[in-house]
Amino acid sequence: MPLLTAHCGGLDVASHDAWPARRAGTDFVCGTSASRFRHRNSRDEQLFVVGHTVAERWPPVAQSQDRFSWWQPATIRPPSPLLPSLEPTRGERRREESEMSTSTAEAASVVLVHGGFVDGSGWQGVYGILRQRGYRVAVVQNPTTSLDDDVAATRRVIAAQPGPVVLVGHSYGGVVITQAGNDPKVAGLVYIAAFAPDQGESVATLIANPAPGAPVPPILPPQDGFLLLDREKFAASFAADVPDDQAGFMADSQVPWGVPALEGKVGTASWKSRPSWYLVATDDRMIPPPAQQFMAKRAGATTVDSKGSHAVYVSRPEPVATLVEAAARAVRTSSIAGQ
C-alpha cells in the first residue's frame, strides 16, 4: 500500500528521525480515510494521517509549536523502511477477532436475584459497577409469591443469557439461587447476606430457633397470605446504613412476601455441585452474622466479611460487585482450564 506522507512546518514527517511510531507509550487510533489532514489544536497532541492509519499523540521533538500548526498534503510514494506500516496484518486481524470472540463467549453473565420485601431496583448500584467493568448483567424481578414461582422467574432469565451464568442472591434470594442454580447453565453461586439452605430446608426452618440474644426480624403477622416488616423497625433491622430518606422509601414500598415463599423447601442444594462465594454482612440484624458464617462454611464458600447492614448490596455496592467479579473471573478461568 502506498504511503501518504505529509509536510509539517516544512518537515517531511515520514522521514523525520523524531518519528515515534514504534516507540513505547505512543498511542494510535485507527481511521479509515486518508483523504484529508486534520489538526488538533492542543499543545501536546497532533493528529495526522499515514496511509489509512490515524496516529495520535505525536509530541514534536525539539520543535516549536508554531512549526507544527498546519499540515500540507505531500506526494504519494512507496513506504520508507524507516516507517514500518501501522496497518495490522491479515493474521493479526484474525487473531484479534478470534480473541475478542473467545472473550465474549467465555465471559459469564451475572444474574441478580433479590430477596423478600424488596424488588430488583435495589441492585442498581451493583448493576452499574458490573456493567462499567464489562459484564452482562440481568436482574430478576421475582414475584416472591412462592419458591416455585420465584425459581421459575429466575430460570427464565437464566435461559435468556448467551453463556454460563453466575447467580447472585440476597437474603431470601439465596434460597432461590440454591434451587435455580441446578440449571446446567449456572457455573457459580454468590450469596450476599443470604440464606444458603440445604436439602429440605427453608427460610422458615432456618429462622425457627434463633440463638439467645440474636436479633429477630420484625415480621408482622401474615395478611391474606403475605408478610411485611414493621415499618417503624424496618430501617434499624434491614437498612441501618442506608440514608434515612432511602430507608424510609424502602419501608413504604415493601413488596409483600408470600408465606409459601417463606416456607418453600429446597430440593437439591446446588452449592453441593458448584463453586460458591459468600459475603457476610457484619452488622446484619435480619440474618445474624454467625448464622451467615455457618451457612457459608457448610457450603464450602469462599467467604469475605464486609461491614454493612442487611441491605449491604444497597449501601455498599462496591465490595458486593468486587466479590461477584471474583466469582465471574474464577468461573471463566475454570472454563478455560477445562477446555
C-alpha positions in Angstrom: 0.0 0.0 0.0 1.5 3.4 -0.9 2.3 5.7 2.0 0.7 9.1 2.1 3.1 11.4 3.8 2.8 15.0 5.0 4.9 18.0 5.3 4.6 19.7 8.7 6.1 23.1 9.0 8.5 22.3 6.2 9.5 18.9 7.6 8.8 15.6 5.9 7.0 13.7 8.7 7.6 10.3 7.1 11.3 10.6 7.1 11.9 12.7 10.1 14.0 10.9 12.7 11.8 12.0 15.6 9.0 9.8 14.2 7.8 7.8 17.2 5.6 5.2 15.5 7.3 2.3 17.2 8.2 3.9 20.4 6.7 2.6 23.7 3.9 4.7 25.0 2.8 6.1 21.7 -1.0 5.7 21.2 -2.6 5.0 17.9 -6.2 5.3 16.8 -7.1 3.7 13.5 -9.0 5.7 10.9 -10.5 4.8 7.6 -9.7 7.8 5.4 -6.6 9.5 4.2 -8.4 12.0 2.0 -7.5 14.9 4.2 -5.5 16.0 7.1 -6.8 17.3 10.4 -5.0 19.2 13.1 -5.9 19.1 16.8 -5.3 22.4 18.4 -3.5 21.1 21.5 -0.1 21.8 23.0 0.8 18.2 23.4 -1.2 16.3 20.8 -1.0 16.3 17.0 -3.2 14.3 14.7 -2.0 13.2 11.2 -2.8 10.5 8.7 -0.4 7.9 7.3 -1.9 5.6 4.7 -5.2 4.6 6.3 -4.0 5.0 9.9 -4.6 8.0 12.1 -1.7 8.3 14.6 -2.4 10.3 17.7 -0.3 11.8 20.4 2.9 12.6 18.5 4.7 15.2 20.6 7.1 17.2 18.4 10.7 16.7 19.4 12.9 19.8 19.7 10.5 21.8 17.6 8.3 24.8 18.5 4.5 24.5 18.5 4.4 27.1 15.7 6.3 24.7 13.4 3.5 22.2 13.7 0.5 24.4 13.4 -0.5 23.4 9.9 -0.5 20.5 7.6 0.1 20.2 3.9 -0.5 17.0 1.8 2.6 15.8 0.1 3.2 13.3 -2.7 2.4 9.6 -2.6 5.5 7.4 -2.5 6.4 3.8 -1.5 6.7 3.1 2.2 10.1 4.1 3.7 12.0 1.4 5.7 12.2 4.0 8.5 8.5 3.9 8.9 7.0 0.3 9.0 3.3 0.2 8.1 1.0 0.6 11.1 -1.7 -1.4 9.4 -2.3 -4.8 11.1 -1.6 -7.8 9.0 -4.3 -10.2 8.0 -3.1 -12.7 10.5 -3.1 -10.1 13.3 -6.6 -9.1 12.4 -7.8 -12.7 12.6 -6.0 -13.3 15.9 -7.6 -10.1 17.4 -11.1 -11.1 16.1 -10.6 -14.6 17.5 -9.5 -13.3 20.9 -12.5 -10.9 21.1 -14.9 -13.7 20.1 -13.4 -16.1 22.6 -13.5 -13.5 25.4 -17.2 -12.7 24.7 -18.1 -16.4 24.6 -16.3 -17.3 27.8 -17.3 -14.4 29.9 -20.1 -15.3 32.4 -23.3 -13.4 32.6 -24.4 -12.2 36.0 -27.9 -12.7 37.2 -29.0 -10.8 40.3 -31.9 -12.1 42.5 -33.5 -10.0 45.2 -35.0 -11.2 48.4 -38.2 -10.7 50.3 -39.9 -7.3 51.0 -38.0 -5.6 48.1 -37.7 -5.6 44.4 -34.8 -5.7 41.9 -34.2 -2.0 41.9 -32.0 -2.3 45.0 -29.4 -3.9 42.8 -28.9 -0.7 40.8 -25.5 0.2 42.4 -24.1 -3.3 41.9 -25.5 -3.5 38.4 -23.9 -0.2 37.4 -20.4 -1.2 38.7 -20.5 -4.6 36.9 -21.7 -3.0 33.7 -18.9 -0.5 33.8 -16.5 -3.4 34.2 -17.8 -5.0 31.0 -20.1 -7.7 32.3 -23.5 -8.7 31.0 -26.0 -8.3 33.9 -29.6 -9.2 34.3 -31.9 -8.5 37.2 -34.7 -10.9 38.1 -38.0 -9.4 39.3 -39.1 -12.5 41.1 -42.7 -12.1 42.5 -41.8 -13.5 45.9 -45.2 -15.3 46.0 -43.8 -18.9 46.3 -40.4 -20.5 46.0 -41.6 -22.4 42.8 -42.8 -19.1 41.2 -39.5 -17.4 42.1 -37.4 -20.2 40.8 -39.4 -20.2 37.5 -38.9 -16.5 37.1 -35.1 -16.9 37.7 -34.8 -19.8 35.2 -36.4 -17.7 32.5 -33.7 -15.1 33.0 -31.0 -17.7 33.0 -32.3 -19.2 29.8 -32.1 -15.7 28.1 -28.3 -15.4 28.8 -25.9 -16.2 26.0 -23.4 -18.3 28.0 -22.6 -19.5 31.5 -24.2 -17.7 34.4 -23.1 -16.6 37.9 -26.2 -16.4 40.1 -26.2 -13.9 42.8 -28.8 -13.9 45.6 -29.5 -11.6 48.5 -31.4 -12.7 51.7 -34.3 -15.0 50.6 -32.8 -14.7 47.1 -30.2 -17.2 48.4 -32.9 -19.8 48.7 -34.0 -19.1 45.1 -30.5 -19.4 43.7 -29.8 -22.6 45.7 -32.7 -24.2 43.9 -32.5 -22.5 40.5 -28.7 -23.0 40.5 -29.2 -26.6 39.4 -29.8 -25.3 35.9 -26.9 -26.6 33.7 -26.1 -23.0 32.6 -25.2 -21.9 36.1 -21.5 -22.1 36.7 -21.3 -20.4 40.2 -23.3 -19.0 43.1 -22.8 -15.8 45.1 -24.6 -15.3 48.4 -24.9 -11.7 49.7 -26.0 -11.8 53.3 -28.3 -14.6 52.2 -29.8 -17.9 53.2 -28.0 -20.9 51.8 -30.2 -23.8 52.7 -29.5 -27.5 52.4 -32.0 -30.0 51.1 -35.3 -29.9 52.9 -34.6 -26.5 54.5 -36.5 -23.2 54.0 -36.3 -19.7 55.5 -38.9 -20.8 58.0 -36.8 -23.7 59.3 -33.6 -21.6 59.3 -35.0 -18.8 61.5 -37.2 -21.1 63.7 -34.8 -21.3 66.6 -32.7 -18.1 66.9 -29.7 -18.1 69.2 -30.2 -16.3 72.6 -29.7 -12.6 72.2 -29.8 -12.8 68.4 -31.8 -10.1 66.6 -35.3 -11.2 65.4 -36.7 -9.8 62.2 -39.7 -7.6 62.8 -42.1 -9.6 60.6 -45.7 -8.8 61.1 -48.4 -11.4 61.2 -49.5 -12.5 57.7 -52.3 -10.7 55.9 -54.0 -12.6 53.2 -51.1 -15.0 53.0 -48.4 -12.3 52.7 -45.8 -10.9 55.1 -44.5 -7.4 55.7 -41.9 -5.9 58.0 -42.9 -3.4 60.7 -42.4 -0.1 59.0 -41.2 1.6 62.2 -38.5 -1.1 62.7 -37.6 -1.5 59.0 -34.6 0.8 58.9 -32.9 -0.5 62.1 -33.4 -4.1 61.1 -33.0 -4.1 57.3 -31.2 -0.9 56.3 -29.4 0.7 59.2 -26.6 2.1 57.0 -28.9 3.4 54.2 -29.7 7.1 54.1 -32.8 7.9 56.1 -34.9 9.0 53.2 -34.0 6.0 51.1 -34.6 3.6 54.0 -38.0 5.3 54.6 -38.9 4.8 51.0 -37.9 1.1 51.1 -40.1 0.7 54.2 -43.1 2.3 52.5 -42.6 0.5 49.2 -42.3 -3.0 50.6 -43.2 -5.9 48.3 -45.4 -8.4 50.2 -43.6 -11.6 50.7 -45.8 -14.8 50.3 -45.9 -17.3 53.1 -45.3 -20.1 50.5 -42.0 -18.4 49.7 -41.0 -18.3 53.4 -41.9 -22.0 53.7 -40.6 -23.2 50.4 -38.1 -26.1 50.8 -35.1 -26.7 48.7 -35.0 -30.0 46.8 -31.3 -30.3 45.7 -28.8 -27.7 47.0 -26.8 -26.5 44.0 -23.9 -25.3 46.2 -23.0 -29.0 46.6 -22.1 -29.3 42.9 -21.0 -25.7 42.0 -18.4 -23.3 43.4 -19.9 -20.6 45.7 -18.9 -17.3 47.3 -20.4 -15.6 50.3 -20.4 -12.1 51.6 -21.1 -11.8 55.4 -22.6 -8.5 56.4 -21.1 -8.0 59.8 -23.8 -5.5 61.0 -26.8 -7.5 59.8 -29.8 -7.6 62.1 -32.0 -9.7 59.8 -29.8 -12.7 59.4 -27.3 -12.8 62.3 -23.6 -12.9 61.1 -22.9 -16.2 62.9 -25.7 -17.8 61.0 -24.3 -16.4 57.8 -20.9 -17.8 58.6 -22.3 -21.2 59.4 -24.1 -21.4 56.1 -21.1 -20.2 54.2 -18.8 -22.7 55.8 -21.3 -25.5 55.3 -21.5 -24.7 51.6 -17.7 -24.5 51.3 -18.0 -21.0 50.0 -15.1 -18.5 49.5 -16.1 -16.1 52.2 -15.5 -12.4 52.8 -16.7 -10.2 55.7 -17.9 -6.7 54.9 -19.1 -4.0 57.2 -22.7 -3.3 56.4 -26.4 -3.9 57.3 -28.7 -6.5 55.7 -29.0 -4.0 52.8 -25.3 -4.0 52.2 -25.9 -4.5 48.5 -27.6 -1.1 48.5 -25.4 0.8 51.0 -22.0 -0.7 49.9 -22.3 -1.9 46.3 -18.5 -1.8 45.6 -17.5 -4.8 47.8 -20.5 -6.7 46.6 -19.6 -6.1 43.0 -16.0 -7.0 43.6 -16.9 -10.4 45.1 -19.3 -11.1 42.1 -16.5 -10.1 39.7 -14.1 -12.5 41.5 -16.6 -15.3 41.1 -17.1 -14.5 37.4 -13.4 -14.5 36.8 -12.9 -17.8 38.6 -15.7 -19.4 36.6 -14.1 -18.2 33.4 -10.6 -19.4 34.4 -12.1 -22.8 35.3 -13.9 -22.9 32.0 -10.7 -22.2 30.0 -8.7 -24.7 32.0 -11.2 -27.4 31.4 -11.1 -27.0 27.6 
